Amino acid sequence: MWRLERDEQRFASHTHYHRCRRNLGATTSMELIQLAVLFSALLCSLVAGLVFTFAIVVMPGIKSLGDLGFLKSFKAMDRVIQNNQPIFMFVWLGSALILLVSTLLGIWLLEGLDRILMVVACVIYIFGVQLPTVTINIPLNNHLQSQDLDTMTEPALLETTARFESRWLRWNAIRTVLAILATALLLILLIRL
């Protein structure tokens, strides 16, 4: 009888230990996904703020400088980025990387609406912000960097501005809206977690 009680206590203790361990593992996993989503939201919001600022302040501001001033100003700002400004690169590239990691964790750890929010935010951000940057905005920037603006005539400057500005602004507006949307979805997910 005494032995049976002792075995039952061991079993209960063993079961409690494994249940606590399982709960601790689930808690650690949830804390990990919360942290990943938090950093994703932070970096994506910084990118959203950057493209938003370009859309409503920077581009309209330098446009008032005339074609030569506009193009030279843009080239100067872009040169800072192309020289791998470390904080910019950390935020821009880090946002995509941490979001991809968060999404992989989310697919593994989340369920239902939470998983959907994570995947949709990632798809919107990667295909709506990062991809257009690489395929449209950066090539436009590189083409502008290759131009010798000081030797251009007024008509050539006007044509260069028209070809560059309208396409760049259109895609920056798209990036802005989608970066804000992806960030909003991440914030909603963070509140739900």
GUVEX-746900 format. One record per residue (C-alpha): x, y, z; residue number from 1; residue in three letters. Coordinates in steps of 0.02 Angstrom, whole numbers. Layout:
<nodes>
[node [X, Y, Z], NUM, 'ala'],
...
</nodes>
This chain:
<nodes>
[node [0, 0, 0], 1, 'met'],
[node [136, 120, 49], 2, 'trp'],
[node [231, 78, -111], 3, 'arg'],
[node [75, 109, -217], 4, 'leu'],
[node [51, 282, -139], 5, 'glu'],
[node [235, 323, -169], 6, 'arg'],
[node [221, 268, -352], 7, 'asp'],
[node [63, 372, -373], 8, 'glu'],
[node [153, 523, -301], 9, 'gln'],
[node [300, 497, -418], 10, 'arg'],
[node [183, 480, -565], 11, 'phe'],
[node [88, 637, -516], 12, 'ala'],
[node [251, 730, -490], 13, 'ser'],
[node [320, 667, -656], 14, 'his'],
[node [159, 714, -748], 15, 'thr'],
[node [159, 887, -666], 16, 'his'],
[node [342, 911, -716], 17, 'tyr'],
[node [309, 870, -899], 18, 'his'],
[node [150, 975, -903], 19, 'arg'],
[node [247, 1124, -832], 20, 'cys'],
[node [388, 1094, -956], 21, 'arg'],
[node [264, 1089, -1100], 22, 'arg'],
[node [181, 1250, -1037], 23, 'asn'],
[node [352, 1332, -1016], 24, 'leu'],
[node [396, 1283, -1195], 25, 'gly'],
[node [233, 1357, -1258], 26, 'ala'],
[node [263, 1516, -1157], 27, 'thr'],
[node [440, 1533, -1224], 28, 'thr'],
[node [378, 1506, -1402], 29, 'ser'],
[node [245, 1639, -1382], 30, 'met'],
[node [370, 1760, -1308], 31, 'glu'],
[node [485, 1727, -1456], 32, 'leu'],
[node [349, 1760, -1586], 33, 'ile'],
[node [292, 1916, -1491], 34, 'gln'],
[node [469, 1983, -1491], 35, 'leu'],
[node [493, 1942, -1675], 36, 'ala'],
[node [329, 2028, -1722], 37, 'val'],
[node [374, 2178, -1614], 38, 'leu'],
[node [541, 2201, -1703], 39, 'phe'],
[node [458, 2173, -1872], 40, 'ser'],
[node [328, 2306, -1834], 41, 'ala'],
[node [461, 2426, -1773], 42, 'leu'],
[node [575, 2410, -1925], 43, 'leu'],
[node [431, 2405, -2050], 44, 'cys'],
[node [357, 2562, -1971], 45, 'ser'],
[node [525, 2650, -1989], 46, 'leu'],
[node [528, 2605, -2174], 47, 'val'],
[node [346, 2660, -2192], 48, 'ala'],
[node [391, 2826, -2109], 49, 'gly'],
[node [539, 2849, -2225], 50, 'leu'],
[node [443, 2821, -2387], 51, 'val'],
[node [297, 2923, -2318], 52, 'phe'],
[node [414, 3069, -2279], 53, 'thr'],
[node [487, 3060, -2454], 54, 'phe'],
[node [310, 3062, -2526], 55, 'ala'],
[node [242, 3211, -2430], 56, 'ile'],
[node [395, 3316, -2383], 57, 'val'],
[node [559, 3275, -2471], 58, 'val'],
[node [503, 3258, -2652], 59, 'met'],
[node [383, 3407, -2650], 60, 'pro'],
[node [517, 3509, -2561], 61, 'gly'],
[node [658, 3475, -2683], 62, 'ile'],
[node [539, 3495, -2832], 63, 'lys'],
[node [528, 3680, -2788], 64, 'ser'],
[node [715, 3696, -2831], 65, 'leu'],
[node [687, 3680, -3019], 66, 'gly'],
[node [741, 3533, -3127], 67, 'asp'],
[node [929, 3546, -3099], 68, 'leu'],
[node [911, 3575, -2911], 69, 'gly'],
[node [783, 3436, -2897], 70, 'phe'],
[node [892, 3308, -2986], 71, 'leu'],
[node [1052, 3360, -2897], 72, 'lys'],
[node [967, 3355, -2727], 73, 'ser'],
[node [896, 3184, -2759], 74, 'phe'],
[node [1065, 3120, -2820], 75, 'lys'],
[node [1148, 3186, -2662], 76, 'ala'],
[node [1022, 3098, -2548], 77, 'met'],
[node [1031, 2938, -2648], 78, 'asp'],
[node [1221, 2941, -2643], 79, 'arg'],
[node [1213, 2932, -2453], 80, 'val'],
[node [1107, 2775, -2467], 81, 'ile'],
[node [1215, 2699, -2605], 82, 'gln'],
[node [1369, 2724, -2496], 83, 'asn'],
[node [1286, 2596, -2380], 84, 'asn'],
[node [1238, 2715, -2241], 85, 'gln'],
[node [1239, 2587, -2098], 86, 'pro'],
[node [1081, 2639, -2003], 87, 'ile'],
[node [980, 2651, -2163], 88, 'phe'],
[node [1043, 2481, -2222], 89, 'met'],
[node [1006, 2403, -2051], 90, 'phe'],
[node [828, 2468, -2052], 91, 'val'],
[node [789, 2435, -2235], 92, 'trp'],
[node [867, 2262, -2252], 93, 'leu'],
[node [834, 2217, -2071], 94, 'gly'],
[node [648, 2249, -2093], 95, 'ser'],
[node [636, 2120, -2232], 96, 'ala'],
[node [746, 1993, -2142], 97, 'leu'],
[node [659, 2002, -1972], 98, 'ile'],
[node [489, 1998, -2056], 99, 'leu'],
[node [535, 1840, -2152], 100, 'leu'],
[node [599, 1759, -1992], 101, 'val'],
[node [441, 1814, -1899], 102, 'ser'],
[node [333, 1741, -2036], 103, 'thr'],
[node [422, 1573, -2030], 104, 'leu'],
[node [399, 1571, -1841], 105, 'leu'],
[node [218, 1625, -1864], 106, 'gly'],
[node [181, 1486, -1986], 107, 'ile'],
[node [253, 1363, -1861], 108, 'trp'],
[node [182, 1435, -1699], 109, 'leu'],
[node [24, 1530, -1742], 110, 'leu'],
[node [-147, 1470, -1796], 111, 'glu'],
[node [-301, 1538, -1881], 112, 'gly'],
[node [-318, 1726, -1902], 113, 'leu'],
[node [-151, 1761, -1818], 114, 'asp'],
[node [-59, 1654, -1945], 115, 'arg'],
[node [-155, 1736, -2088], 116, 'ile'],
[node [-114, 1911, -2025], 117, 'leu'],
[node [71, 1865, -2014], 118, 'met'],
[node [79, 1792, -2189], 119, 'val'],
[node [-23, 1931, -2270], 120, 'val'],
[node [84, 2067, -2188], 121, 'ala'],
[node [241, 1981, -2251], 122, 'cys'],
[node [176, 1958, -2429], 123, 'val'],
[node [117, 2139, -2439], 124, 'ile'],
[node [282, 2205, -2372], 125, 'tyr'],
[node [400, 2097, -2475], 126, 'ile'],
[node [304, 2108, -2639], 127, 'phe'],
[node [233, 2284, -2615], 128, 'gly'],
[node [381, 2375, -2535], 129, 'val'],
[node [544, 2280, -2556], 130, 'gln'],
[node [517, 2209, -2731], 131, 'leu'],
[node [467, 2375, -2813], 132, 'pro'],
[node [615, 2457, -2727], 133, 'thr'],
[node [735, 2332, -2806], 134, 'val'],
[node [652, 2321, -2977], 135, 'thr'],
[node [594, 2501, -3004], 136, 'ile'],
[node [657, 2633, -2882], 137, 'asn'],
[node [838, 2577, -2871], 138, 'ile'],
[node [859, 2561, -3061], 139, 'pro'],
[node [785, 2737, -3080], 140, 'leu'],
[node [906, 2800, -2947], 141, 'asn'],
[node [1053, 2714, -3031], 142, 'asn'],
[node [1008, 2788, -3200], 143, 'his'],
[node [999, 2960, -3123], 144, 'leu'],
[node [1168, 2934, -3038], 145, 'gln'],
[node [1245, 2897, -3208], 146, 'ser'],
[node [1188, 3064, -3282], 147, 'gln'],
[node [1304, 3214, -3293], 148, 'asp'],
[node [1177, 3346, -3246], 149, 'leu'],
[node [1295, 3494, -3260], 150, 'asp'],
[node [1318, 3467, -3448], 151, 'thr'],
[node [1133, 3445, -3489], 152, 'met'],
[node [1032, 3576, -3580], 153, 'thr'],
[node [868, 3640, -3508], 154, 'glu'],
[node [762, 3529, -3622], 155, 'pro'],
[node [869, 3377, -3575], 156, 'ala'],
[node [849, 3417, -3389], 157, 'leu'],
[node [661, 3435, -3412], 158, 'leu'],
[node [651, 3267, -3502], 159, 'glu'],
[node [760, 3180, -3372], 160, 'thr'],
[node [653, 3250, -3231], 161, 'thr'],
[node [491, 3199, -3315], 162, 'ala'],
[node [551, 3020, -3349], 163, 'arg'],
[node [621, 2999, -3174], 164, 'phe'],
[node [499, 3093, -3064], 165, 'glu'],
[node [329, 3027, -3119], 166, 'ser'],
[node [376, 2843, -3112], 167, 'arg'],
[node [476, 2860, -2952], 168, 'trp'],
[node [336, 2955, -2864], 169, 'leu'],
[node [202, 2833, -2922], 170, 'arg'],
[node [296, 2683, -2855], 171, 'trp'],
[node [346, 2773, -2696], 172, 'asn'],
[node [161, 2809, -2665], 173, 'ala'],
[node [123, 2623, -2688], 174, 'ile'],
[node [266, 2575, -2571], 175, 'arg'],
[node [203, 2700, -2442], 176, 'thr'],
[node [24, 2636, -2438], 177, 'val'],
[node [79, 2454, -2432], 178, 'leu'],
[node [214, 2483, -2300], 179, 'ala'],
[node [84, 2569, -2190], 180, 'ile'],
[node [-40, 2427, -2220], 181, 'leu'],
[node [89, 2292, -2178], 182, 'ala'],
[node [139, 2386, -2020], 183, 'thr'],
[node [-44, 2404, -1969], 184, 'ala'],
[node [-71, 2216, -1990], 185, 'leu'],
[node [83, 2180, -1884], 186, 'leu'],
[node [21, 2298, -1748], 187, 'leu'],
[node [-150, 2213, -1750], 188, 'ile'],
[node [-64, 2045, -1735], 189, 'leu'],
[node [44, 2108, -1593], 190, 'leu'],
[node [-111, 2166, -1498], 191, 'ile'],
[node [-191, 1995, -1525], 192, 'arg'],
[node [-39, 1904, -1459], 193, 'leu'],
</nodes>
